[in-house]
Structure formats: structure tokens, C-alpha cells
Amino acid sequence: MMRRVLVLGSAVLILLAGLSSTAMADEVTDRMERSVGVVYSGEQSVICDQPDGRHSEVFEVGQNETGVIVTVDPRGTRRAAKALMLSTDLGDQYTIRMTEPDTVLGRPVDVVEIVDGNQTRVRLSFDVESSVLLMSEIFNGDGSTYCTTRFVAFTPGVAGPAEGAEVVAHGEASEAPPRNDPALPARLAGFDRLKLTLGSEPDVLSAFYGDGVFTFQLTNSARPISVPELDRQPRVTIDGHQYQRIFELGRVVYAWNTGLGGYVLVGELPVDVQERVLAELPDPKSRGFFERLWDDLFG
């Protein structure tokens, strides 16, 4: 079944609505669509417990009547995003259930849980009056909390930092024609490849993957990839293989080189989902003598 998928930009994560063919999924999708263009301002707290420690920030946020969401971090950096519509075939991995109503900031909210098997993966708290998502909680496979995004101040009817804001067009990457590519398969670890784009170099391709709830971007180059931000980061060992990795607030970046070229993975994925995706991709090549020597001398 081909369904609409709504991508909502936030300070941390992207959630795809359109989780199954049930009426409940339709209701969630419609609610997220209704929230686009609702004028509001406020502050949003984001707390993520990641393998390298706890990351947290408070952002000033706002949305104007055109659906442009503006976030301002504590350093004063403004980011503007707009909801994006995609289409994809989604399977039955997730189910949706409504739980007991609750309150956020004293406002009544409807609480929806997205469940994978017996494990709650996402809990969404929608403002009853405006349909705005006032709180989202993302969970690891063991039930521990990965990230919580919550409004700590919310004023409907006032655009705040989004007043008059527009998304600046910087040009989009050229979309590549559909192809069978073993380096960027059409389906990977339960994720569907939604879009394939050409990179700045002729031998670089990027694919955008989604499973209905989580998303990531995977870039492959025929040549080895070097990410300067990762070069001084200690390598992490996962399932006996070494990767370069760095965590940001709710987001992870991996880089490694293989027999199929270099890879960079960027995603808003819980820890166990990260490892599941990596397990289905080519393993990092063994590090050579001179690379190990260089790290021992200068690492």
C-alpha cells in the first residue's frame, strides 16, 4: 500500500508518519499534517542518553502559518525547516496503540505509542487543541530511553522566532535514477530506500532510508572516504569491527571503508538499530600496518 509520509523537522529527529494500514495510523498521520501551519512559539528541551554520555540542550522554537519551523540553539544559531512529503511502501513491523490521556505543561494531550513486537519504540504526546507534538520519547530495544524531546514552554498563536521566517533554498542534490546497487540496496535491515541522489563527485551516491519510524542517510563512494570531524575520534569496536563514530544531540555519524568503497551513515537511530543496520552492510577492511603505525605515532 502506497502511503503518504510526513517528515517533521525538529531540533533532533525526523519522524515518519504512515506506519501501517490501520485507521489509527491514518489518525496519527492526519494529526501531524494538521499541526503543520499551526502558529506557536516556545522552548523545547532535548535530552539524549547515548553511548558516549548524556547530551542535552534547550532550544527556542516557533512555527509560522506557512509551516516553517525555526529553532534557535543556546549559541544563537537559527535553523529553519519545513515539513516534507514523501511516499513509500511500509510493512507491518510496527503497530500503534492509544494509551491513557495525559498532560504536558498542564495541557491535555493524546498519547500514542508505536510498538515493535512487545517493545514500545516511540511515545508521542499530541496537544488535543492544536495537534502539535508536545513531547516525543524514543526508546532503545532494551526499553531504556534514548531521546526525549519536550516543550518546556508553549504559546499557541505566537510565531516567536519563526515570525516571517522562510526556508532558504540552497539547491537540492540531483536525484539518481532507480538502480540495483549492491552498495546501497533497495532494502536494508528492515528499511526501504526512499530516495537515491548523486553526490558532488561522479562516484558518490547517497540514499535516504526509512522504516516508517526511523530514518538514516547512507553515502557510498567508490574511493575511501575521510570525514575530518571524525579523524581525531577514537575508533569504536562493534561486533569485532572498527568504525569511526561521533554522537551529536540525538544523531550519530559513522564512517568506514570497505571493499565496496567508503561509507558514511548519518541517522537519528537508537543504539540497537544502529548496530542492526551496520551488521547488514559490508564490514570495515582490516587496517594495514602503516595505518596502525601512523595512529600509534600520531593518534
Residue pairs with C-beta under 8 A, 6 or more apart in sequence:
1 21
1 89
1 90
2 87
2 88
2 89
3 18
3 21
3 25
3 29
3 87
3 88
3 89
3 90
4 18
4 29
4 85
4 86
4 87
5 16
5 17
5 18
5 85
5 86
5 87
5 88
5 90
5 194
5 210
5 212
6 16
6 17
6 18
6 29
6 32
6 33
6 36
6 83
6 84
6 85
7 14
7 15
7 16
7 83
7 84
7 85
7 86
7 215
8 14
8 15
8 32
8 35
8 36
8 69
8 83
8 133
9 69
9 81
9 82
9 83
9 84
10 44
10 69
10 71
10 81
10 149
11 44
11 46
11 57
11 59
11 61
11 71
11 73
11 79
11 149
11 249
11 250
12 46
12 48
12 147
12 149
12 249
12 250
12 251
12 268
13 136
13 138
13 147
13 149
13 250
13 251
13 268
14 215
14 268
15 32
15 122
15 124
15 136
15 213
16 86
16 88
16 210
16 212
16 213
16 214
16 215
17 25
17 28
17 29
17 32
17 33
18 25
18 29
18 88
18 90
18 212
19 25
19 28
19 90
19 94
19 95
19 96
19 114
19 212
19 213
20 90
20 92
20 94
20 95
20 96
20 212
22 95
22 96
24 96
24 97
24 98
24 112
25 96
28 96
28 112
28 124
31 126
31 131
32 131
32 133
34 131
35 126
35 130
35 131
35 132
35 133
36 67
36 83
37 63
37 65
37 66
37 67
38 63
38 130
38 131
38 132
38 156
39 63
39 64
39 65
39 156
39 157
39 158
39 159
40 62
40 63
40 130
40 132
40 154
40 155
40 156
40 157
40 158
40 159
40 160
41 60
41 61
41 62
41 155
41 158
41 159
41 160
41 161
41 162
42 60
42 61
42 62
42 151
42 152
42 153
42 154
42 155
42 160
43 58
43 59
43 60
43 61
43 151
43 152
43 153
44 58
44 59
44 61
44 71
44 149
44 150
44 151
44 152
45 56
45 57
45 58
45 148
45 149
45 150
45 151
45 152
46 55
46 56
46 57
46 58
46 59
46 147
46 148
46 149
46 150
46 249
46 250
47 54
47 55
47 56
47 147
47 148
48 54
48 55
48 56
48 146
48 147
48 148
48 249
48 250
49 144
49 145
49 146
49 147
50 146
50 247
50 252
50 271
51 236
51 247
51 271
52 247
55 247
55 248
55 249
55 250
56 249
57 73
57 74
57 249
58 74
58 152
59 71
59 72
59 73
59 74
60 71
60 72
60 160
60 161
61 69
61 70
61 71
61 72
61 151
61 160
61 161
61 162
62 69
62 70
62 158
62 159
62 160
62 161
62 162
62 163
62 165
63 69
63 70
63 132
63 159
63 162
64 70
64 159
64 162
64 163
64 164
64 165
65 159
66 82
66 166
67 82
67 83
68 80
68 81
68 82
68 162
68 165
68 166
68 167
69 80
69 81
69 82
69 83
69 162
70 78
70 79
70 80
70 160
70 161
70 162
70 165
71 78
71 79
71 81
71 161
72 78
72 79
72 161
73 79
78 161
78 165
80 162
80 165
80 166
80 167
80 168
81 167
82 167
86 194
86 195
86 210
88 192
88 194
88 210
88 212
89 192
90 192
90 211
90 212
91 190
91 211
91 212
93 116
93 190
93 211
93 212
94 114
94 115
94 116
94 121
94 211
94 212
94 213
95 114
95 115
96 112
96 113
96 114
96 115
97 112
97 113
97 115
98 110
98 111
98 112
98 113
99 111
99 112
99 113
99 123
100 111
101 108
101 109
101 110
101 111
101 128
102 108
102 109
102 111
102 125
103 109
104 125
104 127
104 134
104 135
104 150
104 151
104 154
105 134
105 151
105 152
105 153
105 154
107 127
107 128
107 129
107 134
107 154
108 127
108 128
108 129
109 125
109 126
109 127
109 128
109 134
109 135
110 125
110 126
110 128
111 123
111 124
111 125
111 126
112 123
112 124
112 126
113 120
113 122
113 123
113 124
114 120
114 121
114 122
114 123
114 124
114 213
115 121
119 139
119 141
119 143
120 139
120 143
121 138
121 139
121 213
121 270
122 136
122 137
122 138
122 139
122 213
123 135
123 136
123 137
123 139
124 133
124 135
124 136
125 133
125 134
125 135
125 136
126 132
126 133
126 134
127 133
127 134
127 154
129 156
130 156
132 154
132 156
134 150
134 151
134 154
135 148
135 149
135 150
135 151
136 147
136 148
136 149
136 150
137 145
137 147
137 148
138 145
138 146
138 147
138 148
138 250
138 268
138 270
139 145
139 146
139 270
140 146
140 270
140 271
140 272
141 270
141 271
141 272
141 273
142 272
146 250
146 270
146 271
147 250
147 268
149 250
173 197
173 198
173 199
173 206
174 197
174 198
175 195
175 196
175 197
175 198
176 196
176 197
176 198
176 205
177 196
178 196
179 196
180 186
181 196
181 205
181 220
182 260
183 205
183 220
183 260
183 261
183 263
183 282
184 193
184 196
184 205
184 207
184 218
184 220
185 193
186 192
186 193
187 193
188 209
188 218
188 277
188 280
188 281
189 273
189 276
189 277
189 279
189 280
190 211
190 276
191 209
191 210
191 211
191 214
191 216
191 277
192 209
192 210
192 211
193 207
193 208
193 209
194 208
194 209
194 210
195 207
195 208
196 205
196 206
196 207
196 208
197 205
197 206
197 207
197 208
198 204
198 205
198 206
199 205
199 206
199 219
199 221
201 221
203 221
203 222
203 223
203 261
204 219
204 220
204 221
204 222
205 219
205 220
206 217
206 218
206 219
206 220
207 217
207 218
207 219
207 220
208 215
208 216
208 217
209 215
209 216
209 217
209 218
214 267
214 268
214 269
214 270
214 273
215 267
215 268
216 265
216 266
216 267
216 268
216 269
216 277
217 265
217 266
217 267
218 263
218 264
218 265
218 281
219 225
219 263
219 264
219 265
219 266
220 260
220 261
220 262
220 263
221 261
221 262
222 261
223 261
223 262
224 257
224 261
224 262
225 255
225 257
225 261
225 262
225 263
225 264
226 255
226 262
227 244
227 253
227 255
227 264
229 246
229 253
230 244
230 245
230 246
230 253
230 255
231 244
233 244
233 245
233 246
235 242
235 243
235 244
235 245
236 242
236 243
236 244
236 245
237 243
238 275
238 278
239 275
239 278
239 279
241 256
241 278
241 283
241 284
242 256
242 284
242 287
243 254
243 255
243 256
243 278
243 284
244 254
244 255
244 256
245 252
245 253
245 254
245 255
246 252
246 253
247 253
250 268
251 266
251 267
251 268
252 265
252 266
252 267
252 269
252 274
253 264
253 265
253 266
254 263
254 264
254 265
254 274
254 278
255 262
255 263
255 264
255 265
256 262
256 263
256 284
257 263
257 284
257 285
258 281
258 282
258 283
258 284
258 285
259 282
259 285
260 282
263 281
263 282
265 274
265 277
265 278
265 281
267 274
267 277
269 277
